[in-house]
Amino acid sequence: MKRKKYAASLITGALAVSVLLSGCNGSSEKTATKTDKKNIENLNKTGMPIVKKKIEMDGFAAKFFSSQDWSNLMLWKEYEKMSNIHINWETVSVDALAEKRNLMLASGDYPEILFAAALSKTDLVKYGQQGVFLPLNDLIDKYAPNFKKIMDENPIVKEGVTMADGNIYGFPTYYDPNFKGLTIGTPWIQSEWLKKLKLEEPTNWDELYDVLMKIKTEDPNGNGKADEIPLGSGYGIGPVINYLKGSVGLNNHGTSNGNIDLDPKTNKLRFQPTSNEYKELLTYLNKLWKAGLMNKDIFNPDNEKFYTNIGKDEVGVIFDVDPKVLADKDGYVGAPIVEGPHGDRLNTAIGSPLGNVGMFVVTDKNKNPEATIRWIDHFYGDEGIKMFFMGFEGVTYEEKDGKYAYTDEITKNPDGLNLDQAISKYLTWPGGYYPGVVKEQFFQGAEASPGSLANAEKAEPLTLKQDQIWPNFNFTVEESGELATLSTDLNTYVTEMTAAFISGKKSMNEWDKYVKTLEKMNLDRYMEIYEAAYKRYKK
């Protein structure tokens, strides 16, 4: 695809000050000009098309399939017909997104909109207060009824997208909390193996160890080989830790703030990796590791190799999506939530329904911000959500009795393409990078499978409730800059030492030394910054 260059714009000192002041006031109103008035006159405030006379915008976007040509993709061609807005897309693969996006913003060579850009909150605040990203508060109030309704009905969304300066700089991915298969679940356990071994589902740590040991030693796949992997993850040790955190009382407000939760003894924020509960968890996982009950490459996972293991009927407990969808493997059900050594039994591996809040931004180069907000707001209403995820009736989906299903071309592709590959000929959602709303009614991925919905229903009674889950906290520009360095150093060390303790490369006798090292890495200051953000959140 021919790549388009964007002329860098220079902001004078006086203009930069005025932009910063307007940002601090939470206002998105720009000084009216003849051009602005002309563009407003061209705008239809409701319905389609969005504008009376066709307009063009330059857009940058991340895409999962590098073969996609967004200038000829059905989604964008049809939406252009509806909206009267043409986007000149420059796209980059998600693997190269961060580098390309950061260079583009730093150089000033950026377009009018960034779509599926996955900007961090740090960058939203940084470039928002520099005036590069427009504050969207007033624009959302006037031109985004779909997204405004979501914010009004779900305070966690408004809290999450509003930065510490009071401004909204980006549109997020939002996961409908009623879509239980997407938000709630546990790993998958092979129930047919349990029946063969005459075992019940494990309900605590000791029972889980015993079940995994029998899977390892009693040949449940019946091939006469000791090739079973009792517990496996193609995404590293992280999902295993998150699954078991609730059995020692960790992640008691969900996973959105990483290693931060609330210490029930002090009612103050806690850094989980220095807690006795985390130490107990790592000691248990070391016991599993020493017994050979996890895949050997779990600390350096090979996802494709792990999928091969699943396909060969070698994995007892799987940390991934529904194996029926993933590898056409029957017999797997949601693993139970297990109780830890002190009676804790809760599924806390659940995040905020608010995903990345920097998936769509409008830059100061945008000539039609009002039309732009109407353009993106369509994907926060049912018609836009349906088009984005299901596509077009008679081409990618069929409707029957109010239910939607992909056509055989998508689900039984004659060229042997899987669902993601087949739908990507028309749509952009595979890969998970997009602004908009994910709803069960319009989403046909693995999380909507009968198995996933049954898994969620089974786990829900012992899962954190939505009102207990914190969104990602918001930080000031100064806090974000300081936190970026502290987080990198602390989290890197925690990750290295977590793997070392579990694998036995480091003895638990070195725990106190590990904690002291974290303290020397300015953990106290890290926690002070989080405490300040937590206080703002509570207000």
C-alpha positions in Angstrom: 0.0 0.0 0.0 1.3 3.4 -0.9 2.1 5.2 2.4 1.1 8.8 2.8 3.3 11.4 4.6 1.8 14.0 6.9 3.3 17.5 7.1 4.5 18.3 10.6 2.8 21.2 12.2 4.5 23.7 14.4 2.8 25.1 17.5 3.9 28.5 18.7 4.4 29.2 22.4 1.3 31.3 22.6 -0.9 28.7 20.9 0.6 25.9 23.1 -0.3 27.8 26.2 -3.9 28.4 25.0 -4.3 24.7 24.2 -3.0 23.7 27.6 -5.4 26.1 29.3 -8.3 24.8 27.3 -7.2 21.2 28.2 -7.2 21.9 31.9 -10.7 23.3 31.7 -11.9 20.1 30.1 -13.2 22.0 27.0 -13.0 20.7 23.4 -14.3 23.9 21.9 -11.9 25.4 19.4 -11.8 29.0 18.3 -14.5 29.4 15.6 -13.1 30.1 12.2 -14.7 30.5 8.8 -13.6 27.0 8.0 -15.0 25.6 11.2 -18.4 27.3 10.6 -18.4 25.9 7.0 -17.7 22.4 8.3 -20.4 22.7 10.9 -22.9 23.7 8.2 -21.9 20.6 6.3 -22.7 18.4 9.3 -25.9 16.4 9.9 -26.4 16.3 13.6 -28.2 12.9 13.5 -28.6 10.0 11.1 -26.7 9.1 7.9 -24.9 10.5 6.0 -22.9 12.2 8.7 -22.0 15.1 6.3 -23.9 16.5 3.4 -20.9 17.0 1.2 -18.2 14.3 1.1 -15.1 14.9 3.2 -11.7 13.1 3.5 -9.6 12.5 6.6 -6.1 11.0 7.0 -6.0 8.1 9.4 -3.4 5.9 11.0 -4.3 2.4 12.2 -3.0 -0.9 13.5 -4.0 -4.1 11.8 -3.6 -7.7 12.7 -3.4 -9.2 9.3 -0.6 -7.6 7.3 -2.2 -8.7 4.0 -5.3 -6.5 4.5 -5.7 -3.5 2.3 -7.9 -1.1 4.3 -8.5 1.1 1.2 -10.3 -1.7 -0.4 -11.9 -3.4 2.7 -15.6 -3.9 2.6 -16.1 -2.4 6.1 -14.6 0.9 5.2 -16.0 1.1 1.7 -19.5 0.5 2.9 -19.2 2.8 5.8 -17.9 5.5 3.5 -21.1 5.1 1.4 -23.2 5.5 4.6 -21.3 8.4 6.2 -20.0 10.3 3.2 -16.6 10.3 4.9 -13.5 8.8 3.2 -10.5 7.9 5.3 -7.0 7.8 3.7 -5.6 4.9 5.7 -2.0 4.4 6.6 -1.7 1.1 8.4 0.9 -0.8 10.3 1.0 -4.3 11.8 0.3 -4.6 15.5 3.8 -5.9 16.0 5.3 -2.7 14.7 2.6 -0.4 16.1 4.3 1.0 19.2 7.5 1.9 17.4 5.8 3.5 14.4 3.2 5.3 16.5 5.7 6.7 18.9 8.1 8.0 16.2 5.2 9.5 14.4 3.9 11.4 17.4 7.4 12.5 18.5 8.2 13.9 15.1 5.0 15.7 14.6 4.3 13.7 11.4 0.9 12.4 12.4 -2.6 12.4 10.7 -6.1 13.6 11.8 -7.1 10.4 13.6 -5.4 7.4 15.2 -7.6 4.2 15.1 -6.8 1.0 17.0 -3.7 2.9 18.2 -3.6 1.3 21.7 -2.2 4.4 23.4 -1.3 4.2 27.0 -2.8 6.6 29.5 0.6 8.1 30.0 0.7 9.1 26.3 -2.9 10.3 26.3 -2.2 12.7 29.1 1.2 13.7 27.7 0.1 14.5 24.2 -3.3 15.7 25.4 -1.7 18.4 27.5 0.7 19.3 24.7 -2.3 19.9 22.5 -1.6 17.1 20.1 -4.7 15.2 21.1 -8.0 17.1 21.3 -9.9 17.0 24.6 -13.2 15.4 23.7 -15.5 16.1 26.6 -17.7 18.7 24.9 -17.6 16.9 21.6 -18.8 13.7 23.2 -21.6 15.6 25.0 -22.9 17.0 21.7 -22.0 14.5 19.0 -21.6 11.0 20.6 -24.9 9.9 22.1 -24.0 6.2 22.0 -20.8 6.6 23.9 -22.3 9.2 26.3 -25.1 6.7 27.1 -22.5 4.0 28.0 -20.7 6.5 30.3 -23.9 7.6 31.9 -25.0 4.0 32.6 -21.6 2.7 33.6 -19.7 5.1 35.9 -16.6 2.9 35.7 -16.3 3.9 32.0 -16.5 7.6 32.7 -14.0 7.3 35.6 -11.7 5.3 33.5 -11.6 7.5 30.4 -11.3 10.8 32.3 -7.7 11.6 32.9 -6.4 13.3 36.0 -6.7 16.7 34.4 -10.4 16.2 33.9 -10.2 15.6 30.2 -11.2 12.7 27.9 -8.6 12.2 25.2 -9.5 8.8 23.8 -12.3 6.4 22.9 -11.9 2.9 24.5 -12.6 -0.7 23.9 -15.6 -1.6 26.2 -16.5 -5.2 27.0 -20.2 -5.5 27.9 -20.3 -6.8 31.5 -23.4 -8.8 30.5 -21.2 -10.8 28.1 -20.2 -13.3 30.7 -18.2 -15.6 28.4 -15.9 -12.7 27.7 -15.4 -11.3 31.2 -15.7 -14.4 33.4 -14.0 -17.8 33.2 -11.5 -20.3 34.4 -9.0 -22.5 32.6 -10.3 -25.7 31.0 -10.0 -29.2 32.5 -10.4 -32.5 30.6 -13.5 -34.0 32.2 -13.3 -37.2 30.2 -9.9 -37.9 31.7 -11.3 -37.3 35.2 -14.0 -39.9 34.6 -11.5 -42.4 33.2 -9.3 -41.9 36.3 -12.4 -41.9 38.6 -11.6 -38.5 39.9 -13.8 -35.6 41.1 -13.0 -32.1 40.0 -10.5 -30.6 42.5 -11.8 -28.0 44.9 -8.6 -27.1 46.8 -4.8 -26.9 46.4 -4.2 -30.4 47.7 -6.8 -32.0 45.4 -5.5 -30.0 42.4 -2.0 -31.4 43.0 -3.4 -35.0 43.3 -5.4 -34.7 40.1 -2.5 -33.3 38.2 -0.2 -36.0 39.5 -2.6 -38.7 38.4 -2.9 -37.1 34.9 0.9 -37.3 34.7 1.3 -40.9 35.9 -1.8 -42.8 34.8 -2.0 -42.3 31.0 -5.5 -40.8 30.7 -5.1 -40.3 26.9 -4.6 -44.0 26.6 -1.7 -44.1 24.2 0.7 -46.0 26.4 3.1 -43.1 26.6 3.9 -40.7 29.5 3.3 -37.7 27.2 0.6 -36.0 29.2 1.1 -32.3 30.2 -1.1 -32.0 33.4 -1.3 -28.2 33.3 -0.3 -26.1 30.4 -0.2 -22.5 29.2 1.0 -21.1 25.9 1.0 -17.6 27.4 3.5 -18.1 30.2 3.1 -18.5 33.9 1.1 -15.3 34.3 -2.4 -16.8 33.6 -1.6 -19.6 36.1 -0.7 -17.1 38.8 -3.8 -15.1 38.2 -6.0 -18.2 38.4 -4.7 -19.1 41.8 -4.4 -15.6 43.3 -7.9 -15.7 44.5 -7.1 -18.7 46.6 -4.8 -16.6 48.7 -6.9 -13.5 48.7 -4.9 -11.6 46.1 -6.3 -9.4 43.3 -9.2 -8.6 45.5 -10.3 -5.7 43.3 -9.5 -7.4 39.9 -6.5 -7.3 37.6 -6.7 -3.9 36.0 -4.0 -2.3 38.2 -1.6 -5.1 37.9 0.1 -6.0 41.2 -1.9 -3.5 43.2 -4.8 -4.4 45.4 -6.1 -3.6 48.9 -4.6 -5.2 52.0 -7.6 -6.3 54.1 -5.6 -6.1 57.3 -4.6 -2.4 56.9 -7.2 -1.2 54.4 -4.2 0.3 52.4 -2.9 -0.4 49.0 -0.7 -3.5 48.8 2.0 -4.5 46.4 1.2 -8.1 46.0 4.6 -9.5 45.1 6.0 -8.6 48.5 3.1 -10.1 50.5 3.2 -13.4 52.4 0.2 -14.5 50.4 2.3 -14.2 47.2 5.1 -16.1 48.8 2.7 -19.0 49.6 1.4 -19.0 46.1 4.9 -19.2 44.6 5.8 -22.0 47.1 2.8 -24.0 45.8 3.7 -23.4 42.2 7.2 -24.5 42.9 5.8 -27.8 44.2 3.9 -28.3 41.0 7.0 -27.4 38.9 9.3 -29.8 40.8 6.7 -32.6 40.3 6.8 -31.9 36.5 3.1 -30.9 36.4 3.5 -27.9 34.0 4.7 -27.6 30.5 8.5 -27.4 30.5 8.6 -24.2 28.4 6.0 -22.3 30.5 8.6 -19.5 31.3 9.5 -19.2 27.6 6.3 -20.4 25.9 5.9 -21.4 22.3 2.2 -20.9 21.6 2.1 -22.9 18.3 3.9 -25.8 20.0 1.4 -25.7 22.8 -1.5 -25.8 20.3 0.1 -28.8 18.8 0.2 -30.5 22.2 -3.6 -29.8 22.6 -4.3 -31.2 19.2 -2.5 -34.4 20.2 -4.6 -34.9 23.3 -1.7 -34.2 25.7 -2.9 -31.4 28.0 -5.1 -31.9 31.0 -5.7 -28.2 32.2 -5.5 -25.5 29.5 -5.1 -21.8 30.0 -6.6 -20.5 26.7 -10.0 -20.1 25.0 -12.5 -22.9 24.6 -10.5 -26.0 23.3 -13.5 -27.0 21.2 -13.1 -23.7 19.2 -9.3 -23.6 19.5 -8.5 -27.2 18.4 -11.9 -29.0 17.9 -11.3 -30.9 21.2 -14.3 -32.2 23.2 -14.5 -33.1 26.8 -13.2 -29.9 28.3 -15.2 -27.9 30.9 -14.4 -24.9 33.1 -12.0 -25.8 35.9 -13.4 -25.2 39.4 -12.3 -22.3 41.5 -10.1 -23.8 44.1 -9.6 -23.0 47.8 -6.3 -22.1 49.2 -4.6 -23.0 52.5 -6.5 -20.4 54.6 -10.0 -20.8 53.2 -9.9 -18.2 50.4 -11.9 -19.3 47.4 -12.7 -16.6 44.8 -12.1 -16.0 41.1 -10.3 -12.6 41.1 -8.8 -13.1 37.6 -11.2 -10.5 36.2 -10.5 -7.1 34.9 -12.5 -3.9 34.4 -15.0 -4.1 31.5 -13.1 -1.0 30.3 -10.3 -2.0 28.0 -7.6 0.2 26.5 -8.9 3.8 26.6 -6.6 5.1 23.9 -7.9 3.1 21.0 -9.1 6.2 19.1 -7.8 9.8 19.3 -8.4 13.0 17.4 -5.4 15.1 16.7 -5.1 18.9 16.5 -4.7 18.5 12.7 -8.3 17.3 12.4 -10.4 19.7 10.3 -13.7 18.2 11.1 -13.7 17.1 14.8 -17.5 17.2 15.1 -18.0 14.8 12.1 -15.1 12.7 13.4 -16.8 12.1 16.7 -20.1 11.2 15.0 -18.1 8.8 12.8 -16.5 6.9 15.7 -19.7 7.0 17.9 -21.5 4.8 15.3 -19.4 1.9 16.6 -20.7 2.4 20.1 -24.4 1.8 19.1 -25.9 -1.5 18.1 -26.0 -0.9 14.3 -22.4 0.0 14.2 -21.4 -2.8 16.6 -23.2 -5.3 14.4 -21.6 -4.0 11.2 -18.1 -4.0 12.8 -18.2 -7.5 14.1 -20.8 -9.3 11.9 -20.3 -7.4 8.6 -23.0 -7.4 6.0 -26.2 -9.5 5.7 -26.0 -12.0 2.8 -22.3 -11.6 2.5 -20.7 -12.4 5.9 -23.8 -13.2 8.1 -27.4 -14.3 8.0 -30.2 -13.2 10.4 -32.9 -15.6 11.7 -35.4 -14.7 14.4 -33.2 -11.8 15.6 -30.1 -13.9 15.9 -27.0 -13.5 13.8 -24.7 -16.2 12.4 -21.8 -16.0 10.0 -22.2 -17.6 6.6 -20.6 -20.9 5.6 -17.9 -18.9 3.7 -16.8 -17.6 7.1 -17.3 -20.7 9.3 -16.6 -23.4 6.7 -14.3 -21.6 4.4 -13.8 -23.4 1.1 -10.1 -22.3 1.0 -9.4 -23.8 4.4 -9.1 -20.4 6.1 -10.0 -20.3 9.8 -12.7 -17.9 11.0 -10.3 -15.0 11.8 -8.6 -15.3 8.4 -12.0 -15.6 6.5 -13.7 -12.7 8.2 -10.6 -10.5 7.8 -11.3 -10.4 4.1 -14.1 -8.1 5.0 -13.6 -6.8 8.6 -10.9 -5.6 10.9 -11.7 -7.0 14.4 -9.5 -10.1 14.5 -6.5 -9.5 16.7 -8.4 -7.5 19.3 -7.3 -4.0 18.4 -10.3 -1.7 18.0 -12.4 1.1 19.6 -16.0 0.1 20.2 -18.2 -2.3 22.2 -18.0 -6.1 22.4 -21.5 -7.6 22.9 -22.5 -11.2 23.0 -25.3 -10.6 20.4 -22.8 -9.5 17.8 -19.6 -11.3 18.7 -18.9 -14.8 17.3 -15.5 -15.5 18.7 -14.5 -18.3 21.1 -15.7 -16.4 24.1 -19.3 -16.7 22.8 -19.2 -20.5 22.4 -21.6 -22.7 24.4 -18.6 -24.0 26.3 -17.4 -20.5 27.3 -20.8 -19.4 28.4 -21.2 -22.6 30.5 -17.7 -22.0 32.0 -18.8 -18.4 32.9 -22.0 -19.5 34.4 -20.2 -22.1 36.6 -17.6 -19.6 37.7 -19.9 -16.6 38.3 -21.1 -17.4 41.9 -17.4 -17.4 43.1 -16.3 -14.5 41.0 -15.7 -10.9 42.0 -18.7 -8.7 41.3 -18.5 -5.8 38.9 -18.9 -3.2 41.7 -15.8 -4.7 43.4 -13.6 -4.2 40.4 -11.4 -1.2 40.0 -10.7 0.4 36.7 -7.2 1.4 35.7 -6.2 4.3 37.9 -5.4 7.6 36.2 -2.2 9.6 36.8 -1.0 13.1 36.3 1.6 13.8 33.6 4.3 14.1 36.4 3.2 10.9 38.0 3.0 9.0 34.7 6.6 10.0 33.8 7.9 8.9 37.2 5.8 5.8 37.3 7.0 4.6 33.8 10.6 4.2 35.0 9.6 2.7 38.4 7.2 0.3 36.9 9.6 -1.0 34.3 12.3 -1.7 36.9 10.1 -3.2 39.5 8.0 -5.3 37.2 11.0 -6.6 35.3 12.6 -7.7 38.6 9.3 -9.2 39.9 8.9 -11.2 36.7 12.4 -12.5 36.8 12.3 -13.5 40.5 8.8 -15.0 40.2 10.1 -17.4 37.5 13.2 -18.1 39.6 11.3 -18.9 42.8 8.8 -21.2 40.9 11.5 -23.0 39.0 13.7 -23.4 42.0 16.6 -21.4 40.6 16.2 -19.2 43.6 15.4 -20.7 47.1 12.6 -19.3 49.2 15.2 -18.7 51.8 16.1 -15.7 49.6 12.6 -14.1 49.9 13.7 -11.4 52.5 16.6 -10.4 50.2 14.2 -10.2 47.3 11.8 -7.9 49.2 14.7 -5.7 50.4 15.9 -5.3 46.8 12.4 -4.1 45.7 12.4 -1.6 48.5 15.8 -0.3 47.4 14.3 0.1 43.9 12.1 2.9 45.3 9.0 0.7 45.9 7.8 3.2 48.6 7.6 6.0 46.0 5.8 3.7 43.5 3.2 3.0 46.2 2.9 6.8 47.0 2.0 7.5 43.4 -0.6 4.7 43.4 -2.0 6.0 46.7 -2.5 9.5 45.2 -4.3 8.0 42.2 -6.4 5.8 44.5 -7.5 8.8 46.5 -8.6 10.6 43.3 -10.5 7.5 42.2 -12.4 7.2 45.6 -13.4 10.9 45.2 
